[in-house]
Amino acid sequence: MKFFTTALAVFALVATTTNASPMLREGKSKTPASVVEADDDYTQQQVPTQQQSPTQQQSPSTKAGRGCHLTGAYKKGTDISKCSSIVVDSLTVPAGVTLDLSLAKTGATIEFVGTTTFGPQKWEGPLVRVSGSDLTVKGSGILDGQGSWYWKQGQSITRPLFFKLQNVIGSTVSGFTIKNMPFRTFSIVTSKHTTISGVTIDNRAGNGIAKNTDGFDLTKNDHVTITGNKIYNQDDCLAMQSSTNTIFSNNYCCGGHGISIGSLGGNAVD
C-alpha cells in the first residue's frame, strides 16, 4: 500500500479491508445485430399503406418513455437517448468500439444482464462510457474485457480503460461484475453526489501477469461514495487525486497495492 499526498486536509473516510500477500429477448430474427427495440407495450411506427419488402431491413425505432434492449453485436452510434430504461443483455462489442451510454435520459435505468464481451485491440478505450443525471446503473451481469489478450503482451502496448463515468450526477452504480480488465477499471471524472456499491471487480485470472489494473481512479469529483465493493486486482484499489468529500468504506481489496491519495504537485484531496 502506498500513500502520496500534498494536501494537508484529507477527509476521505477510508474503512476498507485489504489482503496483502444477462439487448432483446429472442425474437424471429436470429441475425446478430445491434438492436434498439421497445418493450411489449410499444408498437413500432409504420406507414399502414406501404408494404415493406421481406428483404428490407427496418431501422429500429424508439419512443420516449419506453424501454430498450441491446443484444447481439453492438453497432457504433446506436441511439439510446429516448430510452427510459436500457437493458444491456449479452452484448458483443467489436474491437476498438465504445459501448456508449453517455446520452442516457435523465432518470434512466441501465441494467447489465448476461455476459457482455469486448473485442481486444490496442487502443485507449474506454470500453464503456456513462454520463447523465439521476441514473440507476445496475444488474447481475458480467462485463468481460478479455484481459488475457493484453496481459501476455506486457505493459508497453496501449490498453483500453474499461469503464468511464464522466459528469455523472446524483446517480447510483451497483451490482454487476467487471472481469479480466486490460488496464484500469473505473475512471470517475467530474461527477457529483454519486454512489458505487455492491460491484465486483475480478481480475484474479491476471495474477502474476496483469499490470496497472487500478480499481477506482478519481479526478475532480465531489461527494462520491464507494462502498461495499469487492476488488481483486494487481494495482491500486483506489487512486484519488483532485476530488473532495469522498467516502471509501467497507470495500474488500485483494491482491493490489492498496490506496493512493494525491500526487506530487497535485490538487487538494478531501
DRENLUM-577477 format. One line per 5 residues: number of its first residue (from 1); for each residue x negated, y negated, z of N, C-alpha, C. Coordinates in Angstrom, 1 decimal. Example, Ala and Ser with C-alpha at 12.3 -4.5 7.8 and 13.67 -1.06 7.14 Angstrom:
2
1	-13.2:5.7:7.8:-12.3:4.5:7.8:-13.2:3.3:7.8 ~ -12.8:2.2:7.1:-13.7:1.1:7.1:-12.9:0.0:7.9
***
This chain:
270
1	-0.9:1.2:0.0:0.0:0.0:0.0:-0.9:-1.2:0.0 ~ -0.5:-2.2:-0.8:-1.3:-3.4:-0.9:-0.4:-4.6:-0.8 ~ -0.8:-5.7:-0.1:-0.1:-6.9:0.0:-1.0:-8.0:-0.5 ~ -0.4:-8.9:-1.3:-1.1:-10.1:-1.7:-0.1:-11.3:-1.6 ~ -0.5:-12.3:-0.9:0.4:-13.5:-0.8:-0.3:-14.7:-0.6
6	0.2:-15.8:-1.2:-0.4:-17.1:-0.9:0.7:-17.9:-0.2 ~ 1.9:-17.4:0.0:2.9:-18.1:0.7:2.8:-17.8:2.1 ~ 3.0:-18.8:2.9:3.0:-18.7:4.3:4.3:-18.2:5.0 ~ 5.4:-18.5:4.2:6.7:-18.2:4.8:7.3:-17.0:4.0 ~ 7.3:-15.8:4.5:7.8:-14.7:3.8:9.0:-14.1:4.7
11	10.2:-14.3:4.2:11.4:-13.9:4.9:12.0:-12.7:4.4 ~ 11.4:-12.0:3.4:12.0:-10.7:2.9:12.1:-9.7:4.0 ~ 13.3:-9.1:4.1:13.4:-8.1:5.1:13.0:-6.8:4.5 ~ 11.9:-6.2:5.0:11.4:-5.0:4.4:11.5:-3.9:5.4 ~ 12.4:-2.9:5.1:12.6:-1.8:6.0:12.7:-0.6:5.2
16	11.6:-0.2:4.5:11.5:0.9:3.6:10.7:2.1:4.2 ~ 11.1:3.3:3.8:10.3:4.5:4.2:9.4:4.8:3.1 ~ 8.1:4.9:3.4:7.1:5.2:2.3:6.4:6.5:2.6 ~ 6.2:7.4:1.7:5.5:8.6:1.8:4.1:8.4:1.1 ~ 3.1:8.5:1.8:1.8:8.1:1.2:1.3:9.2:0.2
21	0.5:10.1:1.1:-0.2:11.1:0.3:0.5:12.0:-0.4 ~ 26.7:10.8:-17.7:27.5:11.1:-18.7:28.0:9.9:-19.6 ~ 29.6:7.4:-25.5:30.4:6.2:-25.5:31.7:6.9:-25.9 ~ 32.4:7.8:-26.1:33.7:8.1:-26.6:33.9:9.6:-26.4 ~ 35.1:9.9:-25.9:35.5:11.3:-25.8:35.4:12.0:-27.1
26	35.3:13.3:-27.3:35.2:14.0:-28.5:36.4:13.7:-29.4 ~ 36.2:13.2:-30.6:37.3:12.8:-31.5:37.2:13.7:-32.7 ~ 37.9:13.3:-33.8:38.0:14.0:-35.0:36.6:14.0:-35.8 ~ 36.0:12.9:-35.7:34.7:12.7:-36.5:33.6:13.2:-35.6 ~ 32.7:14.0:-36.2:31.6:14.5:-35.5:30.3:13.9:-36.0
31	30.4:12.9:-36.8:29.2:12.2:-37.3:28.6:11.4:-36.2 ~ 27.3:11.7:-35.9:26.7:10.9:-34.8:26.6:9.4:-35.2 ~ 27.2:8.6:-34.5:27.2:7.1:-34.8:27.4:6.3:-33.6 ~ 26.9:5.1:-33.6:27.2:4.2:-32.5:28.6:3.7:-32.7 ~ 29.5:3.8:-31.8:30.9:3.5:-31.9:31.4:2.6:-30.8
36	32.2:1.7:-31.1:32.9:0.9:-30.1:34.4:1.1:-30.3 ~ 35.0:1.8:-29.4:36.5:2.0:-29.5:37.1:1.7:-28.2 ~ 38.5:1.5:-28.3:39.2:1.2:-27.1:39.8:2.4:-26.5 ~ 40.3:2.3:-25.3:40.9:3.4:-24.6:42.2:3.8:-25.3 ~ 42.9:4.8:-24.7:44.1:5.3:-25.3:45.2:4.3:-25.5
41	45.2:3.3:-24.7:46.4:2.3:-24.8:46.1:1.2:-25.8 ~ 45.2:1.4:-26.7:44.9:0.4:-27.7:44.9:1.0:-29.1 ~ 45.6:0.5:-30.0:45.6:1.0:-31.4:44.9:0.0:-32.2 ~ 43.9:0.5:-33.0:43.1:-0.5:-33.9:44.0:-1.2:-34.9 ~ 43.7:-2.5:-35.1:44.4:-3.3:-36.0:44.1:-2.8:-37.4
46	45.2:-2.5:-38.2:45.1:-2.2:-39.6:46.2:-2.9:-40.4 ~ 45.9:-3.1:-41.7:46.9:-3.6:-42.6:47.9:-2.5:-43.1 ~ 49.2:-2.5:-42.7:50.0:-1.4:-43.0:50.3:-1.1:-44.4 ~ 50.1:-2.1:-45.3:50.4:-1.8:-46.7:49.2:-1.4:-47.5 ~ 48.1:-1.3:-46.9:46.8:-0.9:-47.6:46.4:0.5:-47.1
51	46.3:1.4:-48.1:45.9:2.7:-47.8:44.4:2.8:-47.8 ~ 43.8:3.4:-46.8:42.4:3.5:-46.7:41.9:4.8:-47.3 ~ 40.8:4.6:-48.1:40.2:5.8:-48.7:39.7:6.7:-47.7 ~ 39.9:8.1:-47.9:39.4:9.0:-46.9:37.9:8.9:-46.7 ~ 37.1:8.5:-47.7:35.7:8.4:-47.6:35.2:7.0:-47.1
56	36.2:6.1:-46.9:35.8:4.7:-46.4:35.6:4.7:-44.9 ~ 34.6:4.2:-44.5:34.3:4.2:-43.0:34.8:2.8:-42.5 ~ 35.7:2.9:-41.5:36.3:1.7:-41.0:35.4:1.2:-39.8 ~ 35.1:-0.1:-39.8:34.3:-0.6:-38.7:35.1:-0.6:-37.4 ~ 34.5:-0.2:-36.3:35.2:-0.1:-35.1:35.6:-1.5:-34.7
61	36.8:-1.6:-34.0:37.2:-2.9:-33.6:37.6:-2.8:-32.1 ~ 37.5:-4.0:-31.4:37.8:-4.0:-30.0:38.8:-5.1:-29.7 ~ 39.4:-5.1:-28.6:40.3:-6.1:-28.2:40.0:-6.5:-26.8 ~ 40.1:-7.8:-26.6:39.8:-8.4:-25.3:40.6:-7.7:-24.2 ~ 40.0:-7.4:-23.1:40.7:-6.8:-22.0:40.7:-5.2:-22.1
66	40.1:-4.6:-23.1:40.2:-3.2:-23.3:38.8:-2.6:-23.0 ~ 38.8:-1.2:-22.8:37.6:-0.5:-22.6:36.9:0.0:-23.8 ~ 35.6:0.1:-23.8:34.8:0.5:-24.9:33.9:1.6:-24.5 ~ 33.7:2.6:-25.4:32.8:3.7:-25.1:31.7:3.7:-26.1 ~ 30.5:3.9:-25.7:29.3:4.0:-26.5:28.8:5.5:-26.4
71	28.7:6.2:-27.6:28.2:7.5:-27.6:27.6:7.8:-28.9 ~ 27.0:9.0:-29.1:26.3:9.3:-30.3:25.0:8.6:-30.5 ~ 24.7:8.1:-31.7:23.5:7.4:-32.0:23.8:5.9:-31.9 ~ 23.1:5.2:-31.1:23.3:3.7:-30.9:22.8:3.0:-32.1 ~ 23.6:1.9:-32.5:23.2:1.1:-33.6:22.9:-0.3:-33.0
76	21.7:-0.8:-33.4:21.3:-2.1:-33.0:22.4:-3.2:-33.4 ~ 22.8:-4.0:-32.5:23.7:-5.1:-32.8:25.2:-4.7:-32.5 ~ 25.4:-3.5:-31.9:26.7:-3.1:-31.5:27.3:-4.2:-30.6 ~ 28.5:-4.7:-30.9:29.1:-5.8:-30.2:30.0:-5.3:-29.0 ~ 29.6:-5.7:-27.9:30.3:-5.3:-26.7:30.9:-6.5:-26.0
81	30.9:-7.7:-26.6:31.3:-8.9:-26.0:32.8:-9.0:-25.6 ~ 33.6:-8.2:-26.2:35.1:-8.3:-25.9:35.5:-7.2:-25.0 ~ 34.6:-6.4:-24.5:34.9:-5.2:-23.7:34.9:-5.5:-22.2 ~ 36.1:-5.2:-21.6:36.1:-5.5:-20.2:35.5:-4.3:-19.4 ~ 35.4:-3.2:-20.0:34.7:-2.1:-19.4:33.9:-1.3:-20.5
86	32.7:-0.9:-20.2:31.8:-0.3:-21.2:31.3:1.0:-20.6 ~ 31.6:2.2:-21.3:31.1:3.4:-20.8:29.9:3.9:-21.8 ~ 28.8:4.0:-21.2:27.6:4.5:-22.0:27.5:6.0:-21.7 ~ 27.9:6.8:-22.7:28.1:8.2:-22.5:27.1:9.0:-23.4 ~ 26.1:9.6:-22.8:25.1:10.5:-23.5:24.7:9.8:-24.9
91	24.3:8.6:-24.8:23.9:7.9:-26.0:22.4:8.2:-26.4 ~ 22.2:8.2:-27.7:20.8:8.3:-28.2:20.4:7.0:-28.8 ~ 19.4:6.4:-28.2:18.9:5.1:-28.6:17.7:5.3:-29.4 ~ 17.6:4.8:-30.7:16.5:5.0:-31.5:15.2:4.3:-31.0 ~ 14.1:4.8:-31.4:12.8:4.3:-31.0:12.7:2.8:-31.4
96	12.2:2.0:-30.6:12.0:0.6:-30.9:13.2:-0.3:-30.8 ~ 14.3:0.3:-30.2:15.6:-0.5:-30.2:16.0:-0.6:-28.7 ~ 16.5:-1.8:-28.4:17.0:-2.1:-27.0:18.5:-1.8:-26.9 ~ 18.9:-1.0:-25.9:20.3:-0.9:-25.6:20.7:-2.2:-25.0 ~ 21.4:-3.1:-25.8:21.6:-4.5:-25.4:23.0:-4.7:-24.9
101	23.1:-4.9:-23.6:24.3:-5.1:-22.9:24.3:-6.6:-22.3 ~ 23.5:-7.4:-22.9:23.4:-8.8:-22.4:24.5:-9.7:-22.7 ~ 25.5:-9.3:-23.6:26.6:-10.1:-23.9:27.9:-9.6:-23.2 ~ 27.8:-8.9:-22.2:28.9:-8.4:-21.5:29.8:-9.5:-20.9 ~ 31.1:-9.3:-21.0:32.0:-10.3:-20.5:31.8:-10.5:-19.0
106	32.2:-11.7:-18.5:32.2:-12.0:-17.1:33.2:-11.0:-16.4 ~ 32.7:-10.3:-15.4:33.6:-9.4:-14.7:33.6:-8.0:-15.3 ~ 32.9:-7.7:-16.3:32.9:-6.4:-17.0:32.3:-5.3:-16.1 ~ 32.7:-4.1:-16.3:32.2:-2.9:-15.7:31.3:-2.1:-16.7 ~ 30.1:-1.8:-16.4:29.3:-1.0:-17.3:29.0:0.3:-16.5
111	29.3:1.4:-17.1:29.2:2.7:-16.5:28.3:3.7:-17.3 ~ 27.3:4.2:-16.7:26.5:5.2:-17.3:26.9:6.6:-16.9 ~ 27.2:7.5:-17.9:27.6:8.9:-17.7:26.8:9.7:-18.6 ~ 26.6:11.0:-18.3:25.8:11.9:-19.2:24.4:11.5:-19.1 ~ 23.6:12.0:-20.1:22.2:11.6:-20.2:21.9:10.8:-21.5
116	21.5:9.6:-21.3:21.1:8.7:-22.4:19.6:8.8:-22.6 ~ 19.2:8.9:-23.9:17.7:9.1:-24.1:17.3:7.9:-25.0 ~ 16.0:7.6:-25.0:15.4:6.5:-25.7:14.2:7.1:-26.5 ~ 14.3:6.9:-27.9:13.2:7.4:-28.7:11.9:6.8:-28.4 ~ 10.8:7.5:-28.4:9.5:7.0:-28.0:8.8:6.2:-29.1
121	8.2:5.1:-28.8:7.5:4.3:-29.7:6.6:3.3:-28.9 ~ 5.5:2.9:-29.5:4.6:1.9:-28.9:5.2:0.5:-29.1 ~ 5.8:0.0:-28.1:6.4:-1.4:-28.2:6.6:-1.8:-26.8 ~ 7.0:-3.1:-26.6:7.1:-3.7:-25.3:8.5:-3.5:-24.7 ~ 9.5:-3.1:-25.4:10.9:-3.0:-24.8:11.5:-4.3:-24.6
126	12.5:-4.4:-23.7:12.9:-3.3:-22.8:13.8:-2.3:-23.5 ~ 13.9:-1.1:-22.9:14.8:-0.1:-23.3:16.3:-0.5:-23.1 ~ 16.5:-1.1:-22.0:17.9:-1.6:-21.6:17.8:-3.1:-21.2 ~ 18.8:-3.9:-21.6:18.8:-5.3:-21.2:20.3:-5.6:-20.7 ~ 20.4:-6.1:-19.6:21.7:-6.5:-19.0:21.6:-8.0:-18.5
131	22.6:-8.8:-18.9:22.8:-10.1:-18.4:24.3:-10.4:-18.2 ~ 24.6:-11.3:-17.3:26.0:-11.7:-17.1:26.4:-11.9:-15.7 ~ 27.6:-12.3:-15.5:28.1:-12.7:-14.1:29.2:-11.7:-13.7 ~ 29.2:-11.5:-12.4:30.3:-10.7:-11.7:30.4:-9.3:-12.4 ~ 29.2:-8.7:-12.8:29.2:-7.4:-13.4:29.2:-6.3:-12.3
136	29.8:-5.1:-12.7:29.6:-3.9:-11.9:28.9:-2.9:-12.8 ~ 27.7:-2.6:-12.5:26.9:-1.7:-13.3:26.7:-0.5:-12.4 ~ 27.2:0.7:-12.9:27.3:1.8:-12.0:27.2:3.1:-12.8 ~ 27.4:4.3:-12.2:27.6:5.5:-12.9:26.8:6.6:-12.2 ~ 27.1:7.9:-12.7:26.4:9.0:-12.2:25.4:9.5:-13.3
141	25.3:8.8:-14.4:24.5:9.2:-15.5:23.0:9.1:-15.3 ~ 22.2:9.6:-16.3:20.8:9.6:-16.3:20.3:8.8:-17.5 ~ 19.3:8.0:-17.3:18.6:7.3:-18.4:17.2:7.8:-18.4 ~ 16.9:8.5:-19.6:15.6:9.2:-19.7:14.7:8.5:-20.7 ~ 13.6:8.0:-20.2:12.7:7.2:-21.1:11.7:8.1:-21.8
146	11.7:9.4:-21.6:10.8:10.3:-22.3:9.3:9.9:-22.1 ~ 9.0:9.6:-20.8:7.7:9.1:-20.5:6.5:10.0:-20.8 ~ 6.7:11.3:-20.9:5.6:12.2:-21.2:4.9:11.9:-22.5 ~ 5.6:11.3:-23.5:5.1:11.0:-24.8:4.0:9.9:-24.6 ~ 4.3:9.0:-23.6:3.4:7.9:-23.4:2.2:8.2:-22.4
151	2.6:9.0:-21.4:1.6:9.2:-20.3:0.3:9.8:-20.9 ~ 0.4:10.8:-21.8:-0.8:11.5:-22.2:-1.7:10.7:-23.1 ~ -1.1:9.5:-23.6:-1.9:8.6:-24.4:-2.7:7.6:-23.6 ~ -2.5:7.6:-22.3:-3.3:6.7:-21.5:-2.7:5.3:-21.3 ~ -3.4:4.4:-20.7:-3.0:3.1:-20.3:-3.2:2.1:-21.4
156	-4.0:2.4:-22.4:-4.4:1.4:-23.4:-3.3:1.1:-24.4 ~ -2.3:2.0:-24.6:-1.2:1.8:-25.6:-0.2:0.9:-25.0 ~ 0.6:0.2:-25.9:1.7:-0.6:-25.5:2.9:0.2:-25.1 ~ 3.4:0.0:-23.9:4.5:0.8:-23.4:5.7:-0.1:-23.1 ~ 6.9:0.4:-23.3:8.1:-0.4:-23.0:8.5:-0.5:-21.6
161	8.8:-1.7:-21.1:9.6:-1.9:-19.9:10.9:-1.2:-20.0 ~ 11.4:-0.6:-18.9:12.6:0.2:-19.0:13.9:-0.7:-18.9 ~ 14.2:-1.3:-17.8:15.5:-1.9:-17.5:15.3:-3.4:-17.1 ~ 15.7:-4.3:-18.0:15.6:-5.7:-17.7:16.9:-6.3:-17.2 ~ 16.9:-6.8:-16.0:18.1:-7.6:-15.5:17.7:-9.1:-15.5
166	18.3:-9.8:-16.4:17.9:-11.3:-16.6:19.2:-12.1:-16.5 ~ 19.1:-13.2:-15.7:20.3:-14.1:-15.5:21.5:-13.3:-15.1 ~ 21.4:-12.3:-14.2:22.5:-11.6:-13.6:22.9:-12.2:-12.4 ~ 24.2:-12.6:-12.3:24.7:-13.5:-11.2:25.9:-12.7:-10.5 ~ 25.9:-12.7:-9.2:27.0:-12.2:-8.5:27.4:-10.8:-8.8
171	26.5:-9.9:-9.1:26.8:-8.6:-9.6:26.2:-7.5:-8.7 ~ 26.7:-6.2:-9.0:26.2:-5.0:-8.3:25.7:-4.0:-9.3 ~ 24.6:-3.3:-9.0:24.0:-2.3:-9.8:23.8:-1.1:-8.9 ~ 24.4:0.1:-9.2:24.4:1.2:-8.3:24.6:2.6:-9.0 ~ 24.1:3.6:-8.3:24.5:5.0:-8.6:23.7:5.8:-9.6
176	23.3:5.3:-10.7:22.7:6.1:-11.7:21.2:6.4:-11.5 ~ 20.7:7.2:-12.4:19.3:7.7:-12.2:18.5:7.2:-13.4 ~ 17.3:6.7:-13.2:16.3:6.5:-14.3:15.2:7.4:-14.1 ~ 14.8:8.1:-15.2:13.7:9.1:-15.0:12.7:9.0:-16.2 ~ 11.5:9.5:-16.0:10.5:9.5:-17.0:10.2:8.2:-17.6
181	9.9:7.2:-16.7:9.6:5.9:-17.2:8.2:5.8:-17.9 ~ 8.2:5.1:-19.1:6.9:4.9:-19.7:6.0:4.0:-19.0 ~ 6.6:3.0:-18.3:5.9:1.8:-17.8:6.8:1.3:-16.6 ~ 6.8:0.1:-16.4:7.6:-0.5:-15.3:9.1:-0.2:-15.4 ~ 9.8:-0.1:-14.3:11.2:0.4:-14.3:12.1:-0.8:-14.4
186	12.3:-1.5:-13.3:13.2:-2.7:-13.3:12.4:-4.0:-13.3 ~ 12.7:-4.9:-14.2:12.2:-6.2:-14.2:13.4:-7.1:-13.9 ~ 13.5:-7.8:-12.8:14.6:-8.6:-12.4:14.1:-10.0:-12.4 ~ 14.8:-10.8:-13.3:14.3:-12.2:-13.6:15.4:-13.2:-13.5 ~ 15.2:-14.3:-12.9:16.2:-15.4:-12.8:17.6:-14.9:-12.5
191	17.7:-14.0:-11.5:19.0:-13.5:-11.1:19.4:-14.0:-9.7 ~ 20.7:-14.0:-9.4:21.1:-14.6:-8.1:22.2:-13.7:-7.5 ~ 22.3:-13.6:-6.2:23.4:-13.0:-5.5:23.8:-11.7:-6.1 ~ 22.8:-10.8:-6.2:23.0:-9.5:-6.9:22.4:-8.4:-6.0 ~ 23.1:-7.3:-5.9:22.7:-6.2:-5.1:22.4:-4.9:-5.9
196	21.3:-4.3:-5.7:21.0:-3.0:-6.3:20.9:-1.9:-5.2 ~ 21.8:-0.9:-5.3:21.8:0.1:-4.3:22.1:1.5:-4.8 ~ 21.7:2.5:-4.1:22.0:3.9:-4.5:21.5:4.3:-5.8 ~ 20.5:3.6:-6.3:19.8:4.0:-7.6:18.7:4.9:-7.3 ~ 18.5:5.9:-8.2:17.3:6.8:-8.1:16.4:6.6:-9.2
201	15.1:6.3:-8.9:14.1:6.2:-9.9:13.2:7.4:-9.7 ~ 13.2:8.3:-10.7:12.5:9.5:-10.6:11.4:9.8:-11.6 ~ 10.2:9.5:-11.2:9.1:9.7:-12.2:8.1:10.8:-11.7 ~ 8.7:11.8:-10.9:7.8:12.8:-10.3:7.1:13.6:-11.4 ~ 7.8:13.8:-12.6:7.1:14.5:-13.7:5.8:13.9:-14.1
206	5.6:12.6:-13.8:4.4:11.9:-14.2:3.3:11.9:-13.1 ~ 3.5:12.6:-12.1:2.5:12.6:-11.0:1.2:13.1:-11.6 ~ 0.1:12.3:-11.3:-1.2:12.6:-11.7:-1.6:12.2:-13.1 ~ -0.6:11.6:-13.9:-0.9:11.2:-15.2:-0.3:9.8:-15.5 ~ 0.9:9.5:-15.0:1.6:8.3:-15.3:1.0:7.1:-14.6
211	1.0:5.9:-15.2:0.4:4.8:-14.6:1.3:3.6:-14.8 ~ 1.2:2.6:-13.9:1.9:1.3:-13.9:3.4:1.5:-14.0 ~ 3.9:2.4:-13.2:5.3:2.7:-13.2:6.0:2.1:-12.0 ~ 5.9:0.7:-11.9:6.5:0.0:-10.8:8.0:0.3:-10.7 ~ 8.5:0.3:-9.5:9.9:0.5:-9.3:10.7:-0.8:-9.5
216	10.4:-1.9:-8.8:11.1:-3.1:-8.9:10.1:-4.3:-9.0 ~ 10.2:-5.1:-10.1:9.4:-6.3:-10.2:10.3:-7.5:-10.2 ~ 10.1:-8.4:-9.3:11.0:-9.6:-9.1:10.3:-10.8:-9.5 ~ 10.9:-11.7:-10.3:10.4:-13.0:-10.6:11.5:-14.1:-10.7 ~ 11.3:-15.1:-9.9:12.2:-16.3:-10.0:13.7:-15.9:-9.7
221	13.9:-15.1:-8.7:15.3:-14.8:-8.3:15.6:-15.4:-7.0 ~ 16.9:-15.4:-6.6:17.4:-15.9:-5.4:18.5:-15.0:-4.8 ~ 18.4:-14.6:-3.6:19.4:-13.8:-3.0:19.7:-12.5:-3.7 ~ 18.6:-11.7:-3.9:18.7:-10.4:-4.5:18.4:-9.4:-3.4 ~ 19.3:-8.4:-3.3:19.2:-7.4:-2.3:19.0:-6.0:-2.9
226	18.0:-5.3:-2.5:17.7:-4.0:-3.0:17.7:-3.1:-1.8 ~ 18.7:-2.2:-1.7:18.9:-1.4:-0.5:19.4:0.0:-0.8 ~ 18.9:1.0:-0.1:19.4:2.4:-0.2:19.0:3.1:-1.4 ~ 17.9:2.8:-2.1:17.5:3.4:-3.3:16.4:4.4:-3.0 ~ 16.2:5.3:-4.0:15.1:6.3:-3.9:14.1:6.1:-5.1
231	12.9:5.9:-4.8:11.9:5.6:-5.8:10.7:6.6:-5.7 ~ 10.6:7.4:-6.8:9.4:8.3:-6.9:8.6:7.8:-8.1 ~ 7.4:7.2:-7.8:6.7:6.6:-8.9:5.2:6.7:-8.6 ~ 4.4:6.0:-9.5:2.9:6.0:-9.3:2.3:4.6:-9.2 ~ 3.1:3.7:-8.9:2.6:2.3:-8.7:3.4:1.6:-7.6
236	3.5:0.3:-7.7:4.2:-0.4:-6.6:5.7:0.0:-6.5 ~ 6.1:0.2:-5.4:7.6:0.4:-5.2:8.3:-0.9:-5.4 ~ 7.8:-2.0:-4.8:8.3:-3.3:-5.0:7.1:-4.2:-5.3 ~ 7.2:-5.0:-6.3:6.2:-6.1:-6.6:7.0:-7.4:-6.8 ~ 6.8:-8.3:-5.8:7.6:-9.5:-5.8:6.7:-10.8:-5.9
241	7.0:-11.7:-6.8:6.3:-12.9:-6.9:7.1:-14.1:-6.5 ~ 7.6:-14.9:-7.4:8.3:-16.1:-7.1:9.8:-15.9:-6.9 ~ 10.2:-15.3:-5.8:11.6:-15.1:-5.5:11.9:-15.6:-4.1 ~ 13.1:-15.9:-3.8:13.5:-16.4:-2.5:14.7:-15.6:-2.0 ~ 14.8:-15.5:-0.7:15.9:-14.9:0.0:16.1:-13.4:-0.5
246	15.0:-12.7:-0.5:15.1:-11.3:-1.0:15.2:-10.3:0.2 ~ 16.1:-9.4:0.1:16.2:-8.3:1.1:15.8:-7.0:0.4 ~ 14.9:-6.3:1.0:14.5:-4.9:0.5:14.5:-4.0:1.8 ~ 15.6:-3.2:1.8:15.8:-2.5:3.1:16.3:-1.0:2.8 ~ 15.9:-0.2:3.7:16.4:1.2:3.7:16.2:2.0:2.4
251	15.1:1.6:1.7:14.7:2.3:0.5:13.7:3.4:0.8 ~ 13.7:4.5:0.0:12.7:5.6:0.2:11.7:5.5:-1.0 ~ 10.5:5.2:-0.7:9.4:5.1:-1.7:8.4:6.2:-1.5 ~ 8.1:7.0:-2.6:7.3:8.1:-2.5:6.3:8.2:-3.7 ~ 5.0:8.3:-3.4:4.0:8.6:-4.5:3.3:7.3:-5.0
256	3.9:6.2:-4.7:3.3:4.9:-5.2:2.4:4.2:-4.3 ~ 2.3:2.9:-4.6:1.3:2.1:-3.8:2.0:1.2:-2.8 ~ 3.3:1.4:-2.6:4.0:0.6:-1.6:4.5:-0.8:-2.1 ~ 4.2:-1.8:-1.4:4.8:-3.1:-1.7:3.7:-4.2:-1.9 ~ 3.9:-5.0:-3.0:3.0:-6.1:-3.2:3.8:-7.4:-3.2
261	3.4:-8.3:-2.4:4.2:-9.6:-2.3:3.3:-10.7:-2.7 ~ 3.7:-11.5:-3.8:2.9:-12.6:-4.2:1.7:-12.2:-5.1 ~ 1.0:-13.2:-5.5:-0.2:-13.0:-6.3:-1.1:-14.2:-6.1 ~ -2.4:-14.1:-6.4:-3.3:-15.2:-6.3:-2.9:-16.4:-7.2 ~ -2.7:-17.5:-6.5:-2.3:-18.7:-7.3:-0.8:-18.7:-7.6
266	0.0:-17.7:-7.1:1.4:-17.6:-7.4:2.3:-18.6:-6.7 ~ 3.6:-18.5:-6.9:4.5:-19.4:-6.3:5.0:-18.8:-4.9 ~ 5.7:-19.5:-4.2:6.2:-19.1:-2.9:7.1:-17.9:-3.0 ~ 7.1:-17.1:-2.0:7.9:-15.9:-1.9:8.6:-16.0:-0.5 ~ 9.9:-15.9:-0.5:10.6:-15.9:0.8:11.4:-14.6:0.9
***
